[in-house]
Amino acid sequence: MNKRLTCVVLALSALSFNAAWAHGEAKARHGGVVAKANDLNFELVGTPAGAAIYIDDHGKPLAPTGMTGKLTVLKGTEKSEAELVVAGDRLEAKGVKLPPGAKAVAALTTPAKKALTVRFTIK
């Protein structure tokens, strides 16, 4: 009987496994959409002037100092692109719009010249 109880407890603990143990899904801190690339979380947020991307490293804000890149937004046959430039604690792309249902791709280059590609789906 004790063996059966142990099996039940193990089975229930396996069912209640928390996905956060495996880094879980990141939550948007700035009201945007979050995507993950290279163990970093990227949050794409619409702004009055265009868009901004905030970067988190395991829950801690990461300044994009020295990063460069381009943001491409696709909605049906419409395409808009803008350079991403460092603006304090984020990257900014001026002149792009983020309509619901659009796909966005941020092609980034780190200061160490490593290329990163981050894909977003706008809600």
C-alpha positions, 0 to 999 in steps of 0.5 A: 500500500505504501508503494502505491501511495508513493506512485500516486504522489510522484504522478501528481507531482509530475502533473503539477510540474511548473513550466517556469522551471524551464524558464517559462513564458516571459511576460510583457513588461511594457504592454507589447509582445514577447519573443525569445532568441538566444536565451534573451527575451525581446519585447516589441512595443508600439509607440507614437513614433514607431516601435521599441524593443526592450531586452531582458536577460532572465528577468533583468533588463539588458541595455542594448548598448552597441546593438544595431539592426533593422525592424521589418513589419509585414501585413499582407502585401504591405511591408515597412522597414526602419533602422533600429537605434539605441535609445537609452534602455531600448532600441527604437524604430521610427516610422513603422506601424504595428497593426494587429495580425502583422509579423515583425522581424528584428535583425540585430547585430550585437557589439561582438558582431553576432547576428540575432533574428527575432520574430514577433506576431502582433496581437 
